[in-house]
Amino acid sequence: FEAKTSGSDDLKAIISAISTLVEEATFVATAEGITFRGMDPSHVALIDISWPNSAFEKYECDSDIKFGVRIDEFSKLIKRADKKDSIEISISEQNMLLVTVGKNKKYKMRLIESSATDTPLPKIPYDSKITLSSSRFDKILGDVQVVSDYLTIHTSDSKADFSGKGDSGEVVIDLEKDIDEIGEISSKEDSIGTYSLEYLNPVVKAVGTTAGQITCEFSSAKPLRIEFKVANIGRIHFYLAPRVES
Amino acid sequence: LIRQKTIADFF
């Protein structure tokens, strides 16, 4: 198994997103590419990533392998790469991850026993969909966070608003149809869902500017799925379970 | 009462 990225931004974004949920991550490499799927310890959020072989400068994988890494250790190595530096990873016979950063930095990192079990994806319909720039979404989360720990998303016909309510007050942000920043709002059914900013904020910050656009899909009292559109990466899906009244 | 659901509630 050997994979070489062109540039380091995509790998940094992926590792940063994963680091918001788990301390140890198991990746699966197949001939098709590299995948990761995992939940945070309390099972409130799930990240599902698929990174196709075509996105790499060089990619070889003769047989399927799983490899586990401590995310903070891996992250430290990858941060040593400049934006344009390629990162090459392979696995040694001594069960070490070989990480070549740029032209001349060759790291070896101990792999960990992978305890990964196959996590399914939640089976849910998505009644509503909002596409907007990730920078706009990041600002909205900041606007809500000053009064609340939770974001409520509401769609009605083809309108949407984000809101938050806390002890000190509340906020409503109407999404006007701004062509530059709001790509699309659609709803098959009016939907309302409330989600924790404790999970949302870090992952949106982590993928940050690497994703131009994001798509939020949800239904009333169902998990939110955010798709980050990162040019070379097949899929970065972030699922977040709702808070519901009972 | 507001409750935080888990992803597993929707498998």
Interface residues (C-beta under 8 A of the other chain):
Chain A: M39 S42 H43 V44 A45 L46 P120 P122 K123 I124 T194 S196 A221 K222 P223 Y239 A241 P242 R243 V244 E245 S246
Chain B: L1 I2 R3 Q4 K5 T6 I7 A8 D9 F10 F11
